[in-house]
Amino acid sequence: MAKSASADEIKKSYRKIAMQFHPDKNPGDKAAEEKFKEAAEAYDVLSNSDKKAQYDRFGHAGVSGAGGRGGGPGGMNMDDIFQNFGDIFGDDMFGSFFGGGGGGRGGRRQQGTRGSNLRVKLKMNFEEIAKGANKKIKVKKYVPCQPCGATGAKDKSSVQQCTTCGGSGQVRRVTNTFMGQMQTVSTCPACNGEGTMITAKCTSCKGEGRVYADDMLSLDIPAGVQDGMQLSMGGAGNAGERGGPPGDLLIVIEEEKHPELKRNDLDVIYQLDISFPDVVLGTQVEVPTIDGKAKIKIPAGTHSGKLFRLKGKGFPAFQSYEKGDQLVEVNVWSPQHLSKDEQALLEKLKNSPNFQPGANAADEREEKGFFGKIKDAFT
């Protein structure tokens, strides 16, 4: 980035990098976490006019040990970053589909450690996907400890103010540099930024403020989701330690196969097997759809491979008014075994002029193709 970059340009650039390497988007990726920290440390310097001037003049040495938020480059931890730069991310960046996402990150330091995200797979059939559904699931996760009220302490008298930071959760340090005395602020190592210490732990949770147990969740899944889509439910993940904010619940949609229908984006495909006499003479048949049965008319002389469209019988688009169709493809079924009478009847018919392919049958087939069939189905 150019030295003349404006504050808005610096902020925009940092936001872009933070979005790419954010821990919620790269769970368990230590390399991404380090890049996320490096970006925050760089922004800490470049967003401060005094520090930026020092960096422009003296390079990295000019700001070493002078990081006012996390103890200088290399001294920031994740809590420092979310505490001081949380407003940069904004709700639109890592928000939850169900509302309330972000697990409480951003803003001032909260007591306890944030809980981890919980990922579950949710199976849904075609009808549930088409209409939306309320699904109740039982999950194993960390929940707040009831006996101690999630404090992790045996009783109220067991929670005391941290003597290292005096209850502030932060420690200040003054260091001498070639530019004079510089003051740094960092998370208190004794209480991990909570401001309190536990002298006697709760016997139920062993001081964690949470226990591993079954939890019933009610999920309202909107219509139009697709296989592999991930939804987020803020605050429904694992409870944090000692009253810390909970993580999020990540819901991965698993689309169940339908015994007769297939999905093609928003459209539904059905293969209709029909007898030779029916396509020759014409008939009316009943076909399955997502929401029941539908009748369609098969005109006399219908060719194998013909597509019929049932408008609006497909899937709705996710968070949109768009809706797909159902396409019914005709497949002429040939019997595998014939009686002598049936065979004799067909022998009489096969040489009839009406049972001979037309001279232009091959041309028509080449012209039509699959896209031609679709075009016919939509006209």
C-alpha positions as CSV (number, residue, x, y, z in Angstrom):
1,M,0.0,0.0,0.0
2,A,1.3,3.5,-0.9
3,K,2.5,5.7,2.0
4,S,0.0,8.3,0.8
5,A,-3.0,6.0,1.3
6,S,-6.0,7.6,3.0
7,A,-7.6,6.4,6.3
8,D,-10.5,5.0,4.3
9,E,-8.2,3.1,1.9
10,I,-6.3,1.7,4.9
11,K,-9.5,0.6,6.6
12,K,-10.9,-0.9,3.4
13,S,-7.7,-2.8,2.8
14,Y,-7.6,-4.2,6.3
15,R,-11.3,-5.2,6.2
16,K,-10.7,-7.1,3.0
17,I,-7.7,-9.0,4.5
18,A,-9.5,-9.6,7.8
19,M,-12.5,-11.0,6.0
20,Q,-10.2,-13.5,4.1
21,F,-8.3,-14.8,7.2
22,H,-11.0,-14.4,9.9
23,P,-11.0,-17.4,12.3
24,D,-14.7,-18.0,11.7
25,K,-14.0,-18.6,8.0
26,N,-10.8,-20.6,8.7
27,P,-11.6,-22.8,11.8
28,G,-8.5,-24.5,13.1
29,D,-6.2,-22.9,10.5
30,K,-3.2,-21.6,12.5
31,A,-1.6,-20.0,9.5
32,A,-4.7,-18.0,8.7
33,E,-4.9,-16.9,12.4
34,E,-1.4,-15.6,12.3
35,K,-2.1,-13.6,9.1
36,F,-5.2,-12.3,10.8
37,K,-3.1,-11.1,13.7
38,E,-0.4,-9.6,11.4
39,A,-3.1,-7.7,9.5
40,A,-4.5,-6.3,12.8
41,E,-1.0,-5.3,14.0
42,A,-0.4,-3.5,10.7
43,Y,-3.7,-1.7,10.9
44,D,-3.0,-0.7,14.5
45,V,0.1,1.2,13.2
46,L,-1.2,2.5,9.9
47,S,-4.5,3.8,11.4
48,N,-2.7,5.9,14.0
49,S,-1.1,9.0,12.5
50,D,1.7,9.2,15.0
51,K,2.7,5.5,14.7
52,K,2.4,5.7,10.9
53,A,4.8,8.6,10.8
54,Q,7.2,6.7,13.0
55,Y,6.9,3.7,10.7
56,D,7.4,5.8,7.6
57,R,10.5,7.3,9.1
58,F,12.2,4.4,11.0
59,G,10.5,1.3,9.6
60,H,9.5,-1.6,11.8
61,A,12.0,-0.5,14.6
62,G,10.1,2.7,14.9
63,V,7.0,1.0,16.3
64,S,8.5,-2.0,18.0
65,G,7.4,-2.1,21.6
66,A,5.0,0.9,20.9
67,G,1.8,-1.0,20.1
68,G,-0.7,0.8,22.3
69,R,-3.3,-2.0,22.1
70,G,-1.6,-5.3,22.3
71,G,2.0,-4.7,23.3
72,G,3.4,-3.9,19.8
73,P,3.8,-6.2,16.8
74,G,3.6,-9.8,17.8
75,G,1.9,-8.9,21.1
76,M,-1.7,-8.9,20.1
77,N,-4.0,-11.8,21.0
78,M,-7.4,-12.5,19.5
79,D,-9.3,-10.8,22.4
80,D,-7.3,-7.6,21.9
81,I,-8.1,-7.6,18.2
82,F,-11.9,-8.2,18.6
83,Q,-12.0,-5.7,21.5
84,N,-10.3,-2.9,19.7
85,F,-11.2,-3.5,16.0
86,G,-14.6,-5.2,16.3
87,D,-16.4,-2.2,14.8
88,I,-14.3,-2.6,11.6
89,F,-15.9,-6.0,10.9
90,G,-19.6,-4.9,11.2
91,D,-22.6,-7.2,11.4
92,D,-22.9,-7.6,7.7
93,M,-19.5,-9.3,7.4
94,F,-19.9,-12.3,9.7
95,G,-23.6,-12.1,10.6
96,S,-25.8,-15.0,11.2
97,F,-28.7,-16.1,9.0
98,F,-30.8,-16.7,12.1
99,G,-29.8,-13.3,13.7
100,G,-27.5,-12.5,16.5
101,G,-24.3,-14.0,15.1
102,G,-20.8,-13.1,15.9
103,G,-20.8,-14.8,19.3
104,G,-20.4,-11.5,21.1
105,R,-17.2,-10.5,19.4
106,G,-16.4,-6.8,19.1
107,G,-17.0,-4.2,21.7
108,R,-15.5,-4.3,25.2
109,R,-14.0,-7.4,26.8
110,Q,-16.5,-9.9,28.2
111,Q,-16.0,-12.2,31.2
112,G,-14.9,-15.7,30.4
113,T,-13.7,-17.3,27.1
114,R,-15.9,-17.5,24.0
115,G,-17.2,-20.9,23.2
116,S,-16.3,-22.7,20.0
117,N,-18.7,-23.0,17.0
118,L,-20.6,-26.3,16.7
119,R,-21.2,-27.8,13.2
120,V,-24.1,-30.2,12.6
121,K,-25.5,-31.9,9.5
122,L,-29.2,-31.6,8.9
123,K,-31.1,-34.0,6.6
124,M,-34.0,-32.6,4.6
125,N,-36.3,-34.2,2.1
126,F,-37.7,-32.6,-1.1
127,E,-40.9,-31.5,0.5
128,E,-39.2,-29.8,3.5
129,I,-36.8,-28.0,1.2
130,A,-39.7,-26.8,-1.0
131,K,-41.8,-25.5,1.8
132,G,-39.3,-24.8,4.6
133,A,-39.5,-26.7,7.9
134,N,-39.1,-26.6,11.6
135,K,-36.6,-29.3,12.6
136,K,-35.9,-30.3,16.2
137,I,-32.5,-31.9,16.8
138,K,-30.7,-33.2,19.9
139,V,-27.0,-32.2,20.1
140,K,-24.2,-32.9,22.5
141,K,-22.5,-29.6,23.4
142,Y,-21.2,-27.5,26.3
143,V,-24.0,-25.8,28.2
144,P,-23.8,-23.3,31.2
145,C,-23.3,-25.0,34.5
146,Q,-26.5,-24.5,36.6
147,P,-25.2,-25.1,40.1
148,C,-22.7,-22.3,39.9
149,G,-24.5,-20.1,37.5
150,A,-21.7,-20.5,34.9
151,T,-19.2,-18.7,37.1
152,G,-17.1,-21.8,37.8
153,A,-16.9,-20.9,41.5
154,K,-18.0,-23.0,44.4
155,D,-19.9,-20.0,45.8
156,K,-20.0,-16.2,45.6
157,S,-17.2,-15.8,48.2
158,S,-14.9,-17.9,46.0
159,V,-14.8,-15.2,43.3
160,Q,-12.3,-12.4,44.2
161,Q,-10.9,-9.5,42.4
162,C,-7.6,-10.1,40.6
163,T,-4.7,-8.7,42.6
164,T,-2.5,-8.3,39.5
165,C,-4.7,-6.0,37.5
166,G,-7.0,-4.7,40.2
167,G,-10.1,-6.0,38.5
168,S,-9.6,-4.1,35.2
169,G,-8.5,-7.2,33.2
170,Q,-5.6,-5.2,31.7
171,V,-2.0,-4.5,32.8
172,R,-0.1,-1.4,31.8
173,R,3.6,-1.4,31.2
174,V,6.0,1.5,30.6
175,T,9.1,0.8,28.5
176,N,12.0,3.1,27.6
177,T,12.7,3.4,23.9
178,F,14.9,5.7,21.8
179,M,11.9,7.9,21.4
180,G,11.2,8.1,25.1
181,Q,8.9,6.3,27.4
182,M,6.1,4.3,25.8
183,Q,3.1,2.9,27.6
184,T,1.6,-0.4,26.4
185,V,-1.7,-2.1,27.5
186,S,-2.2,-5.9,27.3
187,T,-4.6,-8.5,28.7
188,C,-3.8,-9.5,32.3
189,P,-2.0,-12.9,32.2
190,A,-3.1,-13.8,35.8
191,C,-6.9,-13.6,35.2
192,N,-6.9,-13.8,31.3
193,G,-8.6,-10.4,31.2
194,E,-11.6,-11.4,33.3
195,G,-10.7,-9.2,36.3
196,T,-11.5,-11.9,38.8
197,M,-9.9,-15.0,40.3
198,I,-11.6,-18.2,41.6
199,T,-10.3,-19.5,44.9
200,A,-12.5,-22.6,45.1
201,K,-13.9,-24.3,42.0
202,C,-17.4,-25.6,41.4
203,T,-17.5,-29.4,41.9
204,S,-19.9,-29.9,39.0
205,C,-18.0,-28.2,36.3
206,K,-14.5,-28.3,37.8
207,G,-14.2,-24.5,37.5
208,E,-15.1,-24.3,33.8
209,G,-18.6,-22.8,34.3
210,R,-20.0,-25.3,31.7
211,V,-20.8,-29.0,31.4
212,Y,-21.1,-31.3,28.4
213,A,-24.7,-32.4,28.0
214,D,-27.6,-33.0,25.6
215,D,-29.5,-30.0,24.3
216,M,-32.6,-29.8,22.2
217,L,-32.7,-27.2,19.5
218,S,-35.6,-26.0,17.4
219,L,-34.4,-24.8,13.9
220,D,-36.7,-22.9,11.5
221,I,-35.1,-23.7,8.1
222,P,-36.3,-21.5,5.2
223,A,-37.5,-22.8,1.9
224,G,-35.1,-23.1,-1.0
225,V,-31.9,-24.4,0.7
226,Q,-29.6,-26.7,-1.3
227,D,-27.4,-29.6,-0.6
228,G,-24.1,-28.5,1.1
229,M,-25.5,-25.0,2.0
230,Q,-24.4,-23.8,5.4
231,L,-26.6,-21.7,7.7
232,S,-25.5,-20.1,10.9
233,M,-27.4,-19.7,14.1
234,G,-25.8,-17.1,16.4
235,G,-25.2,-18.1,20.0
236,A,-26.4,-21.7,19.7
237,G,-22.9,-23.3,19.7
238,N,-20.8,-24.4,22.7
239,A,-21.1,-22.3,25.9
240,G,-18.1,-20.3,26.8
241,E,-16.0,-20.9,29.9
242,R,-17.0,-19.1,33.1
243,G,-19.9,-17.1,31.5
244,G,-18.1,-16.3,28.3
245,P,-20.3,-15.8,25.2
246,P,-21.4,-18.9,23.3
247,G,-20.2,-19.9,19.8
248,D,-22.4,-20.2,16.8
249,L,-24.2,-23.3,15.4
250,L,-23.3,-24.0,11.8
251,I,-25.9,-26.0,10.0
252,V,-24.9,-27.9,6.9
253,I,-27.9,-29.0,4.7
254,E,-27.9,-32.6,3.6
255,E,-30.4,-33.2,0.8
256,E,-32.1,-36.6,0.9
257,K,-32.6,-38.4,-2.3
258,H,-36.1,-38.8,-3.6
259,P,-37.2,-42.2,-4.8
260,E,-38.6,-40.9,-8.1
261,L,-37.6,-37.3,-8.6
262,K,-34.2,-35.7,-9.3
263,R,-33.2,-32.1,-8.7
264,N,-31.5,-29.8,-11.3
265,D,-30.9,-26.5,-9.6
266,L,-34.5,-25.1,-9.1
267,D,-36.1,-27.6,-11.5
268,V,-37.3,-31.1,-10.8
269,I,-36.9,-34.0,-13.3
270,Y,-39.1,-37.0,-13.6
271,Q,-38.6,-39.9,-16.0
272,L,-42.0,-41.2,-17.1
273,D,-41.9,-44.8,-18.4
274,I,-44.9,-45.4,-20.7
275,S,-46.0,-48.3,-22.9
276,F,-45.7,-48.2,-26.7
277,P,-49.5,-48.4,-27.3
278,D,-50.0,-45.4,-24.9
279,V,-47.6,-43.1,-26.8
280,V,-49.2,-44.2,-30.1
281,L,-52.8,-43.8,-29.1
282,G,-52.4,-41.1,-26.5
283,T,-53.3,-41.3,-22.8
284,Q,-53.6,-39.4,-19.5
285,V,-51.2,-40.3,-16.7
286,E,-50.6,-39.3,-13.1
287,V,-47.0,-38.3,-12.1
288,P,-45.5,-37.5,-8.7
289,T,-44.4,-34.0,-7.8
290,I,-42.9,-32.5,-4.7
291,D,-46.3,-31.7,-3.2
292,G,-48.4,-34.6,-4.4
293,K,-49.7,-36.0,-7.7
294,A,-50.4,-34.2,-11.0
295,K,-52.2,-35.3,-14.2
296,I,-50.7,-34.7,-17.6
297,K,-52.0,-35.5,-21.1
298,I,-49.8,-37.5,-23.4
299,P,-50.9,-36.7,-27.0
300,A,-51.1,-39.5,-29.6
301,G,-47.9,-40.0,-31.5
302,T,-45.6,-38.7,-28.7
303,H,-42.0,-39.6,-29.3
304,S,-39.7,-41.1,-26.7
305,G,-37.6,-38.3,-25.1
306,K,-40.4,-35.7,-25.3
307,L,-40.3,-33.2,-22.4
308,F,-43.5,-31.9,-20.7
309,R,-43.3,-28.9,-18.4
310,L,-45.3,-28.5,-15.1
311,K,-44.9,-24.8,-14.5
312,G,-44.1,-23.7,-10.9
313,K,-43.8,-27.3,-9.7
314,G,-40.0,-27.0,-8.9
315,F,-38.1,-25.6,-6.0
316,P,-38.3,-22.0,-4.8
317,A,-35.0,-20.0,-4.9
318,F,-33.4,-19.3,-1.5
319,Q,-34.7,-15.9,-0.2
320,S,-36.2,-15.1,-3.5
321,Y,-39.6,-15.2,-5.3
322,E,-38.2,-17.2,-8.2
323,K,-39.4,-20.7,-8.6
324,G,-38.4,-23.6,-10.9
325,D,-40.6,-26.1,-12.9
326,Q,-41.0,-29.8,-13.2
327,L,-39.9,-31.5,-16.4
328,V,-41.4,-34.8,-17.3
329,E,-39.4,-36.8,-19.9
330,V,-41.2,-39.6,-21.7
331,N,-39.4,-42.9,-22.1
332,V,-41.1,-45.6,-24.2
333,W,-40.9,-48.9,-22.3
334,S,-40.2,-52.0,-24.3
335,P,-41.5,-55.4,-23.0
336,Q,-38.8,-58.0,-22.4
337,H,-41.0,-61.1,-23.0
338,L,-43.8,-61.6,-25.5
339,S,-46.5,-64.3,-25.9
340,K,-46.9,-65.9,-29.3
341,D,-50.1,-64.0,-29.9
342,E,-48.3,-60.7,-29.1
343,Q,-45.4,-61.5,-31.3
344,A,-47.6,-62.4,-34.2
345,L,-49.6,-59.2,-33.8
346,L,-46.4,-57.1,-33.9
347,E,-45.1,-59.0,-37.0
348,K,-48.3,-57.9,-38.8
349,L,-47.8,-54.3,-37.8
350,K,-44.1,-53.8,-38.3
351,N,-44.4,-53.7,-42.1
352,S,-47.3,-51.2,-42.0
353,P,-46.4,-47.8,-43.6
354,N,-47.6,-46.0,-40.4
355,F,-45.0,-47.9,-38.3
356,Q,-42.1,-47.0,-40.5
357,P,-39.8,-44.0,-39.5
358,G,-40.3,-41.0,-41.7
359,A,-37.6,-40.0,-44.2
360,N,-36.8,-36.9,-42.1
361,A,-36.8,-38.6,-38.7
362,A,-33.0,-38.4,-38.3
363,D,-33.0,-34.7,-39.3
364,E,-35.7,-33.9,-36.7
365,R,-33.8,-35.8,-34.1
366,E,-30.6,-33.9,-34.8
367,E,-32.4,-30.6,-34.8
368,K,-34.1,-31.2,-31.6
369,G,-31.5,-32.6,-29.3
370,F,-31.9,-32.0,-25.6
371,F,-32.1,-28.2,-25.8
372,G,-34.7,-28.5,-28.5
373,K,-36.7,-30.7,-26.2
374,I,-36.5,-28.1,-23.4
375,K,-37.5,-25.4,-25.8
376,D,-40.6,-27.4,-26.8
377,A,-41.4,-28.0,-23.2
378,F,-41.4,-24.2,-22.5
379,T,-43.7,-23.4,-25.5
